[in-house]
Amino acid sequence: MQGNMDIHMRKYEDLWAQLGKLHDLNKKSSEFPTEDDKKQRGKVRSDYYTINGKIEIIKSDHSERQDPANVTLTEMRPAKNLPKLNLPTFDGQLLQWPKFRDSFLSMVHTEKLSVIEKFQYLRACLKGPALSVISAFKVEEANYALAWQAVLDTYDNQRMLASAYLDQLLNFKPLQGRATPEALNKFLSSVSDNVAAFNLLNIREESQFILFHLTIRCLDHHTRELFEMKQTKDSFPTFTALTKFVRERAMALQLAGTSNPMLEGSRPSGSFSNPRTSRPPKIKTSLITNKSSPPKNNQQSNPSNVSSCVACKGEPHHLLNCSVFNETSGQERRNLLKNWAGCINCLSHKHQNATMHLYTQAPLMLPAMQQDAI
């Protein structure tokens, strides 16, 4: 009976693949597989695993009812342990988890077996990293529920399954050379199975999650870790949520940094200056007097002591604002500024620049002088 079930299941999978190829060759505008087709395929697979589990349980019950007188000693040894069930093993490979979970639930977990027997089946099915999850639990009735829950908490994660299915699609190696039926069937079985399994998760915003999965791979490990810590176990993050988090983290890093490039241009010069730099310079004194240095009370070295305008003899002001100075000729201006204590470059009375040549450093005076020369 079980052999017939396996044959029918293989025929069903072959027909599914052939139907997909025919649909592609005919280039039909209708979609295949549709959402109803995918749900139907998932139901067929689930029923297949359930029926297989029922068959194994019937076989085990039948073997236990055999007459002990007709059973040899070698045949009785397995009967002292557990009835043999055709259960899949699970070593922690996430893509194999749905198949193992469904088979174990239908054949062991929900059947009328003792708790100890269920625990023994569970330990017999788990291998490698998966077995280490429950290795700390002793085989006791009180520990079975805890052990099974520990396995569920570790592997029954819809978000991790969705990411694993998408990774299978992204990591599928492109077909090389000429197309062959074997290569195309391999493509269909790999891609179609993962897409069908992904659709069975019933993600509400599939497109948002797919964009999220593609873009989060571009971030650094620490930022990804911070984002994942904010997510719940079975939530499906969206691309919108990721961009919002990255924007907030960028702002937080800017505010927490030693310098903010957005504020550097608006910061007034001299703000937050070190008080040490604002101290007046120390004046060094010497007992040796330099006779060639001008006396400190020389009025010519301090233009701010000018008492009147050199042109109009009025209150000191800028020569460009003096009407008398503006009406003079070039020669008259040279005569006025010959012994002037101000700056002959900018014509200000507040500082001195007497070392500059009159014709090369006083462009404001040149027009009038050139006009006189003509």
C-alpha positions as CSV (number, residue, x, y, z in Angstrom):
1,M,0.0,0.0,0.0
2,Q,2.8,2.4,0.9
3,G,4.6,1.6,-2.3
4,N,1.5,2.5,-4.3
5,M,1.3,5.8,-2.5
6,D,4.9,6.6,-3.4
7,I,4.3,5.7,-7.0
8,H,1.2,8.0,-7.2
9,M,3.1,10.8,-5.5
10,R,5.9,10.6,-8.0
11,K,3.4,10.6,-10.9
12,Y,1.8,13.6,-9.5
13,E,5.1,15.5,-9.3
14,D,6.0,14.5,-12.8
15,L,2.6,15.7,-14.1
16,W,3.0,19.0,-12.3
17,A,6.4,19.6,-13.9
18,Q,5.1,18.6,-17.4
19,L,2.1,20.9,-17.1
20,G,4.4,23.8,-16.2
21,K,6.6,23.1,-19.3
22,L,3.6,22.8,-21.6
23,H,2.3,26.1,-20.3
24,D,5.6,27.8,-21.0
25,L,5.8,26.3,-24.5
26,N,2.3,27.4,-25.4
27,K,3.0,30.9,-24.0
28,K,-0.4,31.2,-22.5
29,S,-1.4,34.5,-21.0
30,S,-3.0,32.9,-18.0
31,E,-0.9,32.3,-14.9
32,F,0.4,28.9,-13.8
33,P,0.5,27.9,-11.1
34,T,-2.2,30.0,-9.7
35,E,-2.7,30.6,-6.0
36,D,-5.3,27.9,-5.9
37,D,-3.0,25.5,-7.7
38,K,-0.2,26.2,-5.1
39,K,-2.6,25.6,-2.2
40,Q,-3.8,22.4,-3.8
41,R,-0.3,21.1,-4.2
42,G,0.5,21.9,-0.6
43,K,-2.6,20.0,0.5
44,V,-1.6,17.0,-1.6
45,R,1.8,16.9,0.0
46,S,0.5,17.3,3.5
47,D,-2.0,14.4,2.9
48,Y,0.8,12.3,1.5
49,Y,2.9,12.7,4.7
50,T,-0.1,12.1,6.9
51,I,-1.2,8.9,5.1
52,N,2.4,7.6,5.2
53,G,2.4,8.1,8.9
54,K,-0.8,6.3,9.4
55,I,0.5,3.3,7.4
56,E,3.6,3.1,9.5
57,I,1.5,3.2,12.7
58,I,-0.7,0.4,11.4
59,K,2.3,-1.7,10.5
60,S,3.8,-1.2,14.0
61,D,0.5,-2.2,15.7
62,H,0.3,-5.3,13.5
63,S,3.8,-6.4,14.4
64,E,3.2,-6.0,18.1
65,R,0.1,-8.3,17.9
66,Q,2.0,-11.2,16.5
67,D,2.1,-14.4,18.5
68,P,5.3,-14.5,20.7
69,A,5.6,-18.2,20.1
70,N,6.1,-17.7,16.4
71,V,8.8,-15.0,16.9
72,T,12.4,-15.9,17.3
73,L,14.7,-14.2,19.8
74,T,16.3,-12.1,17.2
75,E,12.9,-10.8,16.0
76,M,11.8,-10.0,19.6
77,R,14.7,-7.7,20.4
78,P,13.4,-4.8,18.2
79,A,9.9,-5.3,19.7
80,K,11.3,-4.6,23.2
81,N,12.3,-1.1,22.0
82,L,10.1,1.1,19.7
83,P,8.0,0.0,16.8
84,K,9.8,0.9,13.6
85,L,8.5,4.0,11.9
86,N,9.7,5.4,8.6
87,L,10.4,8.8,10.1
88,P,12.7,11.3,8.4
89,T,15.7,12.5,10.4
90,F,16.6,16.1,11.0
91,D,20.1,17.4,11.5
92,G,19.3,21.1,11.8
93,Q,19.1,21.9,8.0
94,L,16.4,24.6,8.0
95,L,15.0,23.7,4.6
96,Q,14.3,20.2,5.8
97,W,12.4,21.4,8.9
98,P,8.9,21.7,7.4
99,K,9.0,18.1,6.1
100,F,10.3,16.7,9.4
101,R,7.9,18.8,11.5
102,D,4.8,17.7,9.5
103,S,5.9,14.0,9.5
104,F,6.6,13.9,13.2
105,L,3.4,15.7,14.1
106,S,1.3,13.3,12.1
107,M,3.1,10.1,13.0
108,V,4.2,10.6,16.6
109,H,3.3,13.8,18.3
110,T,-0.5,13.6,17.9
111,E,-0.8,9.8,18.0
112,K,-1.8,7.7,21.0
113,L,1.7,6.8,22.1
114,S,3.0,7.1,25.6
115,V,5.0,10.3,26.4
116,I,8.2,8.3,26.9
117,E,7.7,6.7,23.5
118,K,7.3,10.1,21.8
119,F,10.4,11.3,23.6
120,Q,12.4,8.3,22.4
121,Y,11.2,8.8,18.8
122,L,12.2,12.4,19.0
123,R,15.7,11.6,20.2
124,A,16.0,8.9,17.5
125,C,15.0,11.3,14.7
126,L,17.3,14.3,15.7
127,K,20.9,14.3,14.6
128,G,23.9,16.7,15.0
129,P,23.1,20.3,16.0
130,A,19.3,19.5,16.3
131,L,20.0,16.7,18.8
132,S,22.2,19.0,20.9
133,V,19.1,21.3,21.4
134,I,17.5,18.6,23.6
135,S,20.6,16.8,24.9
136,A,20.2,18.4,28.3
137,F,16.8,16.9,28.9
138,K,16.6,13.5,30.5
139,V,14.1,11.0,28.9
140,E,11.3,11.6,31.3
141,E,7.6,12.3,30.8
142,A,7.8,15.7,32.3
143,N,10.6,16.7,29.9
144,Y,9.0,15.7,26.6
145,A,6.9,18.9,26.2
146,L,9.9,21.0,27.2
147,A,12.2,19.3,24.7
148,W,9.7,19.5,21.8
149,Q,9.1,23.2,22.6
150,A,12.9,23.8,22.6
151,V,13.0,22.3,19.1
152,L,10.1,24.5,17.9
153,D,11.7,27.6,19.4
154,T,14.9,26.9,17.6
155,Y,13.7,25.9,14.1
156,D,10.0,26.7,13.7
157,N,10.7,30.3,12.5
158,Q,8.6,31.5,9.6
159,R,10.9,34.5,8.9
160,M,14.0,32.3,8.7
161,L,12.3,29.9,6.4
162,A,11.2,32.7,4.1
163,S,14.8,34.0,4.0
164,A,16.1,30.5,3.3
165,Y,13.8,30.0,0.4
166,L,14.8,33.4,-1.2
167,D,18.5,32.5,-0.7
168,Q,17.9,29.3,-2.6
169,L,16.6,31.3,-5.5
170,L,19.3,33.9,-5.4
171,N,22.1,31.3,-5.1
172,F,20.8,29.1,-7.9
173,K,23.6,28.7,-10.4
174,P,22.6,29.7,-14.0
175,L,22.4,26.9,-16.5
176,Q,25.4,26.6,-18.7
177,G,25.6,25.5,-22.3
178,R,22.7,24.1,-24.3
179,A,19.4,23.5,-22.6
180,T,18.6,19.9,-21.8
181,P,15.5,18.3,-20.3
182,E,17.4,17.3,-17.2
183,A,18.8,20.8,-16.6
184,L,15.4,22.4,-17.1
185,N,13.7,19.9,-14.9
186,K,16.4,20.6,-12.2
187,F,15.6,24.3,-12.6
188,L,11.9,23.7,-12.3
189,S,12.2,21.4,-9.3
190,S,14.5,23.8,-7.4
191,V,12.8,27.1,-8.3
192,S,9.2,25.9,-8.2
193,D,9.6,24.0,-4.9
194,N,11.1,27.0,-3.2
195,V,8.6,29.4,-4.7
196,A,5.7,27.2,-3.7
197,A,7.1,26.8,-0.1
198,F,7.6,30.5,0.1
199,N,4.0,31.2,-1.0
200,L,2.7,28.7,1.6
201,L,4.0,31.0,4.3
202,N,1.2,33.5,3.4
203,I,3.3,36.6,3.9
204,R,1.0,39.6,3.9
205,E,3.4,42.0,2.1
206,E,5.4,39.7,-0.1
207,S,6.9,42.4,-2.3
208,Q,8.0,44.5,0.7
209,F,9.7,41.5,2.4
210,I,11.5,40.5,-0.9
211,L,12.8,44.1,-1.3
212,F,13.9,44.0,2.4
213,H,15.7,40.7,1.9
214,L,17.6,42.0,-1.1
215,T,18.6,45.3,0.4
216,I,19.6,44.3,4.0
217,R,22.4,42.2,2.5
218,C,24.1,45.5,1.5
219,L,24.4,46.8,5.1
220,D,27.2,46.2,7.6
221,H,26.9,43.4,10.1
222,H,26.5,45.6,13.1
223,T,23.7,47.6,11.6
224,R,21.9,44.4,10.6
225,E,22.3,43.0,14.1
226,L,20.8,46.2,15.6
227,F,17.8,46.0,13.2
228,E,17.2,42.3,13.9
229,M,17.2,42.9,17.7
230,K,14.1,45.1,17.2
231,Q,12.1,42.4,15.3
232,T,9.8,39.8,16.8
233,K,10.3,36.1,16.1
234,D,7.7,35.6,13.3
235,S,7.5,39.1,12.0
236,F,8.3,39.7,8.3
237,P,10.2,43.1,8.1
238,T,9.4,45.4,5.3
239,F,11.7,47.6,3.1
240,T,9.9,50.7,4.5
241,A,10.8,49.7,8.0
242,L,14.4,49.0,7.1
243,T,14.9,52.4,5.4
244,K,13.3,54.2,8.4
245,F,15.7,52.4,10.8
246,V,18.7,53.2,8.7
247,R,17.7,56.9,8.5
248,E,17.3,57.1,12.2
249,R,20.6,55.3,12.8
250,A,22.4,57.7,10.5
251,M,21.0,60.7,12.4
252,A,21.9,59.1,15.7
253,L,25.5,58.6,14.5
254,Q,25.7,62.2,13.3
255,L,24.4,63.6,16.7
256,A,26.7,61.3,18.7
257,G,29.8,62.1,16.6
258,T,32.5,64.6,17.7
259,S,31.7,66.9,14.7
260,N,28.5,67.5,12.9
261,P,29.1,68.3,9.2
262,M,25.6,69.9,9.0
263,L,26.5,72.5,11.6
264,E,30.1,73.3,10.7
265,G,29.2,76.0,8.3
266,S,26.8,77.8,10.7
267,R,29.0,77.7,13.7
268,P,30.3,81.2,14.5
269,S,34.0,81.7,14.5
270,G,35.5,82.0,18.0
271,S,32.7,80.1,19.7
272,F,33.7,77.3,22.0
273,S,37.2,78.7,22.0
274,N,39.7,77.6,24.6
275,P,40.1,80.2,27.3
276,R,43.8,79.7,27.2
277,T,44.1,81.1,23.7
278,S,42.4,84.4,24.7
279,R,45.0,85.4,27.3
280,P,47.0,88.5,26.4
281,P,50.5,87.8,25.2
282,K,53.3,88.2,27.6
283,I,55.4,91.3,27.1
284,K,59.1,90.5,27.3
285,T,61.3,93.2,28.8
286,S,64.9,93.7,28.2
287,L,67.6,95.8,30.0
288,I,69.2,96.6,26.7
289,T,67.7,99.6,24.8
290,N,67.7,99.7,21.1
291,K,68.5,103.2,20.1
292,S,67.3,102.8,16.5
293,S,63.7,101.8,17.6
294,P,61.3,104.7,17.5
295,P,60.0,106.1,20.8
296,K,56.7,104.7,22.1
297,N,55.1,108.1,22.2
298,N,55.7,108.8,18.5
299,Q,52.3,109.9,17.1
300,Q,53.3,108.8,13.6
301,S,53.4,105.1,14.7
302,N,49.9,105.4,16.1
303,P,47.6,106.8,13.3
304,S,44.6,106.7,15.6
305,N,46.0,109.7,17.4
306,V,45.3,111.9,14.3
307,S,43.4,114.9,15.6
308,S,42.0,116.3,12.3
309,C,41.5,115.5,8.6
310,V,44.6,116.2,6.5
311,A,42.5,117.7,3.7
312,C,39.7,119.7,5.3
313,K,41.2,120.1,8.8
314,G,37.9,118.9,10.3
315,E,37.2,115.9,12.5
316,P,39.2,112.8,11.5
317,H,37.3,110.7,9.0
318,H,38.0,108.5,6.0
319,L,39.5,110.4,3.1
320,L,37.2,108.9,0.6
321,N,34.3,110.5,2.5
322,C,36.1,113.9,2.4
323,S,34.6,116.3,-0.2
324,V,37.7,118.5,-0.1
325,F,40.1,115.6,-0.8
326,N,37.9,114.3,-3.6
327,E,38.0,117.7,-5.4
328,T,41.9,117.9,-5.4
329,S,44.2,116.9,-8.2
330,G,46.7,114.1,-8.2
331,Q,49.6,116.4,-7.4
332,E,47.7,118.0,-4.6
333,R,46.8,114.6,-3.2
334,R,50.5,113.7,-3.2
335,N,51.4,116.8,-1.3
336,L,48.6,116.2,1.3
337,L,49.6,112.6,1.9
338,K,53.4,113.2,1.9
339,N,53.6,113.5,5.7
340,W,50.3,111.8,6.5
341,A,50.2,109.3,9.3
342,G,47.4,107.2,7.8
343,C,47.3,104.3,5.3
344,I,48.1,105.4,1.7
345,N,46.6,102.1,0.4
346,C,43.0,102.3,1.7
347,L,43.2,106.0,2.8
348,S,42.1,105.2,6.3
349,H,43.3,107.3,9.3
350,K,43.0,104.3,11.7
351,H,46.2,102.4,10.7
352,Q,49.5,103.0,8.9
353,N,51.0,101.5,5.8
354,A,53.7,104.0,5.0
355,T,56.2,101.5,3.7
356,M,54.1,100.8,0.6
357,H,55.0,102.7,-2.6
358,L,52.6,105.5,-3.3
359,Y,52.0,104.7,-7.0
360,T,51.9,100.9,-6.8
361,Q,49.9,100.5,-3.5
362,A,47.3,103.3,-3.8
363,P,45.0,102.4,-6.7
364,L,42.4,104.8,-5.3
365,M,44.6,107.8,-6.1
366,L,45.8,106.7,-9.6
367,P,42.9,107.9,-11.7
368,A,43.3,111.5,-10.5
369,M,47.1,111.4,-10.9
370,Q,46.9,109.9,-14.4
371,Q,44.4,112.6,-15.4
372,D,46.8,115.3,-14.3
373,A,49.6,113.7,-16.2
374,I,47.5,113.9,-19.4
